[in-house]
Amino acid sequence: MFEYKVLFLDIDGTIIKPDDSIDQTTVKAIRQVQQKGIEVFLATGRPLHEIRDLADELKVNSLVGYNGAFAIYQGKDLFQEPMKKESVKQFIDIAKKNQHEIVLYTKDENIFTDLEADCVKEFIVKFHLHKNKPYLPSNDYEILGMTLINLEPKDTVLYKIEDQIHLSQVNLDGMLHCYDVIRDKVNKGIAIQYILNHLGLSKENAIAFGDGLNDKEMLMSVGEGFAMGNGHPDLFQYAKHKTTTVNNSGIYNGLRTLGIVE
């Protein structure tokens, strides 16, 4: 049997429950994993500047943010991959024409096309975003990721401007009108492959838990991929395992099946 060395955990819908709390069994599981010398990464679509408090609370120093565009290992930057500026401008133009909103994530801030839109205010509250600024066309932003807001499912075809970009529906109640922009060559799975190579590990040394379609590549890039019971229905086919829901100790129960936690 391969020795497990690294654990990747999505945040929303995986660690964090719908009521924004964290189950104590999740905290217990992370502690036990860390005590066994397994490195824990938080792997999220969120910007890293917005998850520092959570990382500190869980005593996690390794992070993957912006759906794989930025990674930190034990407090030190590993890599970052900004989006092409022309792609960003195209997305903004399409959103403007169709009454959609966008949040653009830089290394330090969340840039919104309209901070006064009701759907944007709802988004900011749901994801507890604090470093928010309005988009200024004159600024030269380095965009690491983006989320589209206020879309109907039929609207996703409007953004098929590049073969190597696709949209991933946010898998949270009340947020299904939001879509992360995922790059085929920059995603959680690619980031994990880079990290494993950096650490000299194989995929069989790695475990991951996720619930959304932006976790698809991540679950396929590890030896033990767990889809949460509350996961998007289309995610399960990409996971080796299905665990219980985030409300029912999904991370703890999944790790227990591997014999890692008690």
Contacts in CASP RR format, 6 or more apart in sequence:
PFRMAT RR
TARGET T0000
AUTHOR 0000-0000-0000
METHOD contacts of the structure
MODEL  1
MFEYKVLFLDIDGTIIKPDDSIDQTTVKAIRQVQQKGIEVFLATGRPLHE
IRDLADELKVNSLVGYNGAFAIYQGKDLFQEPMKKESVKQFIDIAKKNQH
EIVLYTKDENIFTDLEADCVKEFIVKFHLHKNKPYLPSNDYEILGMTLIN
LEPKDTVLYKIEDQIHLSQVNLDGMLHCYDVIRDKVNKGIAIQYILNHLG
LSKENAIAFGDGLNDKEMLMSVGEGFAMGNGHPDLFQYAKHKTTTVNNSG
IYNGLRTLGIVE
2 202 0 8 1.000
2 204 0 8 1.000
2 205 0 8 1.000
2 223 0 8 1.000
3 205 0 8 1.000
4 38 0 8 1.000
4 205 0 8 1.000
4 206 0 8 1.000
4 207 0 8 1.000
4 224 0 8 1.000
4 258 0 8 1.000
4 260 0 8 1.000
5 37 0 8 1.000
5 38 0 8 1.000
5 39 0 8 1.000
5 199 0 8 1.000
5 201 0 8 1.000
5 205 0 8 1.000
5 206 0 8 1.000
6 38 0 8 1.000
6 39 0 8 1.000
6 40 0 8 1.000
6 41 0 8 1.000
6 195 0 8 1.000
6 196 0 8 1.000
6 199 0 8 1.000
6 201 0 8 1.000
6 205 0 8 1.000
6 206 0 8 1.000
6 207 0 8 1.000
7 33 0 8 1.000
7 38 0 8 1.000
7 39 0 8 1.000
7 40 0 8 1.000
7 41 0 8 1.000
7 206 0 8 1.000
7 207 0 8 1.000
7 208 0 8 1.000
7 209 0 8 1.000
7 255 0 8 1.000
8 41 0 8 1.000
8 43 0 8 1.000
8 64 0 8 1.000
8 188 0 8 1.000
8 192 0 8 1.000
8 206 0 8 1.000
8 207 0 8 1.000
8 208 0 8 1.000
8 209 0 8 1.000
8 218 0 8 1.000
8 222 0 8 1.000
9 15 0 8 1.000
9 30 0 8 1.000
9 40 0 8 1.000
9 41 0 8 1.000
9 42 0 8 1.000
9 43 0 8 1.000
9 208 0 8 1.000
9 209 0 8 1.000
9 210 0 8 1.000
9 251 0 8 1.000
10 43 0 8 1.000
10 44 0 8 1.000
10 208 0 8 1.000
10 209 0 8 1.000
10 210 0 8 1.000
10 211 0 8 1.000
10 212 0 8 1.000
10 215 0 8 1.000
10 218 0 8 1.000
11 42 0 8 1.000
11 43 0 8 1.000
11 44 0 8 1.000
11 45 0 8 1.000
11 46 0 8 1.000
11 51 0 8 1.000
11 54 0 8 1.000
12 44 0 8 1.000
12 46 0 8 1.000
12 127 0 8 1.000
12 170 0 8 1.000
12 171 0 8 1.000
12 172 0 8 1.000
12 211 0 8 1.000
13 171 0 8 1.000
13 172 0 8 1.000
13 210 0 8 1.000
13 211 0 8 1.000
13 228 0 8 1.000
13 230 0 8 1.000
13 231 0 8 1.000
13 246 0 8 1.000
14 209 0 8 1.000
14 210 0 8 1.000
14 211 0 8 1.000
14 215 0 8 1.000
14 228 0 8 1.000
14 246 0 8 1.000
14 251 0 8 1.000
15 22 0 8 1.000
15 26 0 8 1.000
15 42 0 8 1.000
15 54 0 8 1.000
15 58 0 8 1.000
15 246 0 8 1.000
15 251 0 8 1.000
16 22 0 8 1.000
16 54 0 8 1.000
16 246 0 8 1.000
17 23 0 8 1.000
17 246 0 8 1.000
17 247 0 8 1.000
18 172 0 8 1.000
18 173 0 8 1.000
18 246 0 8 1.000
18 247 0 8 1.000
20 128 0 8 1.000
22 57 0 8 1.000
23 246 0 8 1.000
23 247 0 8 1.000
23 249 0 8 1.000
23 252 0 8 1.000
25 249 0 8 1.000
25 250 0 8 1.000
25 251 0 8 1.000
25 252 0 8 1.000
26 249 0 8 1.000
26 250 0 8 1.000
26 251 0 8 1.000
26 252 0 8 1.000
27 58 0 8 1.000
28 252 0 8 1.000
28 261 0 8 1.000
29 251 0 8 1.000
29 252 0 8 1.000
29 255 0 8 1.000
29 261 0 8 1.000
30 40 0 8 1.000
30 58 0 8 1.000
30 59 0 8 1.000
30 60 0 8 1.000
30 251 0 8 1.000
31 59 0 8 1.000
32 255 0 8 1.000
32 260 0 8 1.000
32 261 0 8 1.000
32 262 0 8 1.000
33 40 0 8 1.000
33 255 0 8 1.000
33 260 0 8 1.000
33 261 0 8 1.000
34 40 0 8 1.000
34 59 0 8 1.000
36 260 0 8 1.000
38 260 0 8 1.000
39 62 0 8 1.000
39 74 0 8 1.000
39 199 0 8 1.000
40 58 0 8 1.000
40 60 0 8 1.000
40 62 0 8 1.000
41 60 0 8 1.000
41 62 0 8 1.000
41 63 0 8 1.000
41 64 0 8 1.000
41 195 0 8 1.000
42 51 0 8 1.000
42 54 0 8 1.000
42 55 0 8 1.000
42 58 0 8 1.000
42 60 0 8 1.000
42 62 0 8 1.000
42 63 0 8 1.000
42 64 0 8 1.000
42 65 0 8 1.000
43 63 0 8 1.000
43 64 0 8 1.000
43 65 0 8 1.000
43 68 0 8 1.000
43 188 0 8 1.000
43 191 0 8 1.000
43 192 0 8 1.000
43 208 0 8 1.000
43 215 0 8 1.000
43 218 0 8 1.000
44 51 0 8 1.000
44 63 0 8 1.000
44 64 0 8 1.000
44 65 0 8 1.000
44 67 0 8 1.000
45 65 0 8 1.000
45 66 0 8 1.000
45 67 0 8 1.000
45 68 0 8 1.000
45 180 0 8 1.000
45 188 0 8 1.000
45 214 0 8 1.000
46 65 0 8 1.000
46 66 0 8 1.000
46 127 0 8 1.000
47 65 0 8 1.000
47 66 0 8 1.000
47 105 0 8 1.000
47 106 0 8 1.000
47 107 0 8 1.000
47 110 0 8 1.000
47 144 0 8 1.000
48 63 0 8 1.000
48 65 0 8 1.000
48 66 0 8 1.000
48 70 0 8 1.000
48 72 0 8 1.000
48 107 0 8 1.000
49 107 0 8 1.000
49 108 0 8 1.000
49 109 0 8 1.000
49 131 0 8 1.000
50 110 0 8 1.000
50 127 0 8 1.000
50 128 0 8 1.000
50 129 0 8 1.000
50 130 0 8 1.000
50 131 0 8 1.000
51 63 0 8 1.000
51 65 0 8 1.000
55 61 0 8 1.000
55 63 0 8 1.000
61 72 0 8 1.000
61 74 0 8 1.000
61 75 0 8 1.000
62 72 0 8 1.000
62 73 0 8 1.000
62 74 0 8 1.000
62 75 0 8 1.000
63 70 0 8 1.000
63 71 0 8 1.000
63 72 0 8 1.000
64 70 0 8 1.000
64 71 0 8 1.000
64 72 0 8 1.000
64 188 0 8 1.000
64 191 0 8 1.000
64 192 0 8 1.000
64 195 0 8 1.000
65 71 0 8 1.000
65 144 0 8 1.000
65 191 0 8 1.000
66 105 0 8 1.000
66 144 0 8 1.000
66 145 0 8 1.000
67 145 0 8 1.000
67 168 0 8 1.000
67 180 0 8 1.000
67 182 0 8 1.000
67 186 0 8 1.000
67 187 0 8 1.000
67 188 0 8 1.000
67 214 0 8 1.000
68 81 0 8 1.000
68 186 0 8 1.000
68 187 0 8 1.000
68 188 0 8 1.000
68 189 0 8 1.000
68 190 0 8 1.000
68 191 0 8 1.000
69 80 0 8 1.000
69 81 0 8 1.000
69 82 0 8 1.000
69 83 0 8 1.000
69 144 0 8 1.000
69 145 0 8 1.000
69 183 0 8 1.000
69 186 0 8 1.000
69 191 0 8 1.000
70 77 0 8 1.000
70 79 0 8 1.000
70 80 0 8 1.000
70 81 0 8 1.000
70 107 0 8 1.000
70 144 0 8 1.000
71 77 0 8 1.000
71 78 0 8 1.000
71 79 0 8 1.000
71 80 0 8 1.000
71 191 0 8 1.000
71 194 0 8 1.000
71 195 0 8 1.000
72 78 0 8 1.000
73 195 0 8 1.000
73 198 0 8 1.000
73 199 0 8 1.000
78 194 0 8 1.000
78 195 0 8 1.000
78 198 0 8 1.000
79 191 0 8 1.000
79 194 0 8 1.000
80 107 0 8 1.000
80 144 0 8 1.000
81 144 0 8 1.000
81 183 0 8 1.000
81 186 0 8 1.000
82 142 0 8 1.000
82 143 0 8 1.000
82 144 0 8 1.000
83 143 0 8 1.000
83 144 0 8 1.000
83 145 0 8 1.000
83 146 0 8 1.000
83 181 0 8 1.000
83 183 0 8 1.000
85 140 0 8 1.000
85 143 0 8 1.000
87 161 0 8 1.000
87 162 0 8 1.000
87 165 0 8 1.000
88 104 0 8 1.000
88 141 0 8 1.000
88 143 0 8 1.000
88 146 0 8 1.000
90 161 0 8 1.000
91 102 0 8 1.000
91 146 0 8 1.000
91 148 0 8 1.000
91 159 0 8 1.000
91 161 0 8 1.000
91 181 0 8 1.000
92 102 0 8 1.000
92 113 0 8 1.000
92 135 0 8 1.000
94 100 0 8 1.000
94 158 0 8 1.000
94 159 0 8 1.000
94 161 0 8 1.000
95 101 0 8 1.000
95 102 0 8 1.000
95 113 0 8 1.000
95 148 0 8 1.000
96 113 0 8 1.000
98 155 0 8 1.000
98 158 0 8 1.000
99 150 0 8 1.000
100 148 0 8 1.000
100 149 0 8 1.000
100 150 0 8 1.000
100 151 0 8 1.000
100 155 0 8 1.000
101 112 0 8 1.000
101 113 0 8 1.000
101 114 0 8 1.000
101 117 0 8 1.000
101 119 0 8 1.000
101 120 0 8 1.000
101 148 0 8 1.000
101 149 0 8 1.000
101 150 0 8 1.000
102 112 0 8 1.000
102 113 0 8 1.000
102 135 0 8 1.000
102 146 0 8 1.000
102 147 0 8 1.000
102 148 0 8 1.000
102 149 0 8 1.000
103 110 0 8 1.000
103 111 0 8 1.000
103 112 0 8 1.000
103 113 0 8 1.000
103 120 0 8 1.000
103 123 0 8 1.000
103 129 0 8 1.000
103 146 0 8 1.000
103 147 0 8 1.000
103 149 0 8 1.000
104 110 0 8 1.000
104 111 0 8 1.000
104 112 0 8 1.000
104 135 0 8 1.000
104 141 0 8 1.000
104 143 0 8 1.000
104 145 0 8 1.000
104 146 0 8 1.000
105 111 0 8 1.000
105 143 0 8 1.000
105 144 0 8 1.000
105 145 0 8 1.000
105 146 0 8 1.000
105 147 0 8 1.000
106 141 0 8 1.000
106 142 0 8 1.000
106 143 0 8 1.000
106 144 0 8 1.000
107 142 0 8 1.000
107 144 0 8 1.000
108 131 0 8 1.000
109 131 0 8 1.000
109 132 0 8 1.000
109 133 0 8 1.000
110 124 0 8 1.000
110 129 0 8 1.000
110 131 0 8 1.000
110 132 0 8 1.000
110 133 0 8 1.000
111 132 0 8 1.000
111 133 0 8 1.000
111 134 0 8 1.000
111 135 0 8 1.000
111 141 0 8 1.000
111 143 0 8 1.000
112 120 0 8 1.000
112 124 0 8 1.000
112 132 0 8 1.000
112 133 0 8 1.000
112 134 0 8 1.000
112 135 0 8 1.000
113 120 0 8 1.000
113 134 0 8 1.000
113 135 0 8 1.000
114 120 0 8 1.000
114 134 0 8 1.000
115 121 0 8 1.000
115 132 0 8 1.000
115 134 0 8 1.000
117 149 0 8 1.000
117 150 0 8 1.000
119 149 0 8 1.000
119 150 0 8 1.000
119 177 0 8 1.000
120 149 0 8 1.000
123 129 0 8 1.000
123 147 0 8 1.000
123 149 0 8 1.000
123 175 0 8 1.000
123 178 0 8 1.000
124 132 0 8 1.000
126 172 0 8 1.000
126 174 0 8 1.000
126 175 0 8 1.000
145 180 0 8 1.000
145 181 0 8 1.000
146 180 0 8 1.000
146 181 0 8 1.000
147 170 0 8 1.000
147 178 0 8 1.000
147 179 0 8 1.000
147 180 0 8 1.000
147 181 0 8 1.000
148 159 0 8 1.000
148 167 0 8 1.000
148 178 0 8 1.000
148 179 0 8 1.000
148 180 0 8 1.000
148 181 0 8 1.000
149 177 0 8 1.000
149 178 0 8 1.000
150 177 0 8 1.000
150 178 0 8 1.000
151 177 0 8 1.000
151 178 0 8 1.000
151 179 0 8 1.000
152 177 0 8 1.000
153 169 0 8 1.000
156 167 0 8 1.000
156 179 0 8 1.000
159 165 0 8 1.000
159 167 0 8 1.000
159 181 0 8 1.000
160 166 0 8 1.000
163 184 0 8 1.000
164 183 0 8 1.000
164 184 0 8 1.000
164 185 0 8 1.000
165 181 0 8 1.000
165 182 0 8 1.000
165 183 0 8 1.000
165 184 0 8 1.000
166 182 0 8 1.000
166 184 0 8 1.000
167 179 0 8 1.000
167 180 0 8 1.000
167 181 0 8 1.000
167 182 0 8 1.000
168 179 0 8 1.000
168 180 0 8 1.000
168 181 0 8 1.000
168 182 0 8 1.000
168 212 0 8 1.000
168 213 0 8 1.000
168 214 0 8 1.000
168 216 0 8 1.000
169 176 0 8 1.000
169 178 0 8 1.000
169 179 0 8 1.000
169 212 0 8 1.000
169 213 0 8 1.000
169 232 0 8 1.000
170 176 0 8 1.000
170 178 0 8 1.000
170 179 0 8 1.000
170 180 0 8 1.000
170 212 0 8 1.000
171 211 0 8 1.000
171 212 0 8 1.000
171 213 0 8 1.000
171 230 0 8 1.000
171 231 0 8 1.000
171 232 0 8 1.000
171 235 0 8 1.000
180 214 0 8 1.000
182 214 0 8 1.000
187 214 0 8 1.000
187 217 0 8 1.000
187 218 0 8 1.000
188 214 0 8 1.000
188 215 0 8 1.000
188 217 0 8 1.000
188 218 0 8 1.000
188 221 0 8 1.000
189 217 0 8 1.000
189 218 0 8 1.000
189 220 0 8 1.000
189 221 0 8 1.000
190 217 0 8 1.000
190 221 0 8 1.000
192 206 0 8 1.000
192 208 0 8 1.000
192 218 0 8 1.000
192 221 0 8 1.000
192 222 0 8 1.000
193 203 0 8 1.000
193 221 0 8 1.000
196 202 0 8 1.000
196 203 0 8 1.000
196 205 0 8 1.000
196 206 0 8 1.000
196 221 0 8 1.000
203 221 0 8 1.000
203 222 0 8 1.000
203 223 0 8 1.000
204 223 0 8 1.000
205 223 0 8 1.000
206 221 0 8 1.000
206 222 0 8 1.000
206 223 0 8 1.000
206 224 0 8 1.000
207 222 0 8 1.000
207 223 0 8 1.000
207 224 0 8 1.000
207 225 0 8 1.000
207 226 0 8 1.000
207 255 0 8 1.000
207 258 0 8 1.000
207 260 0 8 1.000
208 215 0 8 1.000
208 218 0 8 1.000
208 219 0 8 1.000
208 221 0 8 1.000
208 222 0 8 1.000
208 224 0 8 1.000
208 225 0 8 1.000
208 226 0 8 1.000
209 225 0 8 1.000
209 226 0 8 1.000
209 228 0 8 1.000
209 243 0 8 1.000
209 250 0 8 1.000
209 251 0 8 1.000
209 254 0 8 1.000
210 218 0 8 1.000
210 219 0 8 1.000
210 226 0 8 1.000
210 227 0 8 1.000
210 228 0 8 1.000
210 231 0 8 1.000
210 235 0 8 1.000
211 227 0 8 1.000
211 228 0 8 1.000
211 229 0 8 1.000
211 230 0 8 1.000
211 231 0 8 1.000
211 232 0 8 1.000
211 235 0 8 1.000
211 246 0 8 1.000
212 231 0 8 1.000
212 232 0 8 1.000
212 235 0 8 1.000
213 232 0 8 1.000
213 234 0 8 1.000
213 235 0 8 1.000
215 227 0 8 1.000
215 235 0 8 1.000
216 235 0 8 1.000
216 238 0 8 1.000
219 225 0 8 1.000
219 226 0 8 1.000
219 227 0 8 1.000
219 235 0 8 1.000
219 238 0 8 1.000
219 239 0 8 1.000
219 240 0 8 1.000
220 238 0 8 1.000
223 240 0 8 1.000
224 240 0 8 1.000
224 241 0 8 1.000
224 258 0 8 1.000
225 239 0 8 1.000
225 240 0 8 1.000
225 241 0 8 1.000
226 239 0 8 1.000
226 240 0 8 1.000
226 241 0 8 1.000
226 242 0 8 1.000
226 243 0 8 1.000
226 250 0 8 1.000
226 251 0 8 1.000
226 254 0 8 1.000
227 235 0 8 1.000
227 236 0 8 1.000
227 238 0 8 1.000
227 239 0 8 1.000
227 241 0 8 1.000
227 242 0 8 1.000
227 243 0 8 1.000
228 243 0 8 1.000
228 244 0 8 1.000
228 245 0 8 1.000
228 246 0 8 1.000
228 250 0 8 1.000
229 242 0 8 1.000
229 243 0 8 1.000
229 244 0 8 1.000
229 245 0 8 1.000
229 246 0 8 1.000
229 250 0 8 1.000
230 245 0 8 1.000
230 246 0 8 1.000
230 247 0 8 1.000
236 242 0 8 1.000
241 254 0 8 1.000
241 257 0 8 1.000
243 250 0 8 1.000
243 251 0 8 1.000
243 253 0 8 1.000
243 254 0 8 1.000
243 257 0 8 1.000
244 250 0 8 1.000
244 253 0 8 1.000
244 254 0 8 1.000
252 261 0 8 1.000
255 261 0 8 1.000
256 262 0 8 1.000
END
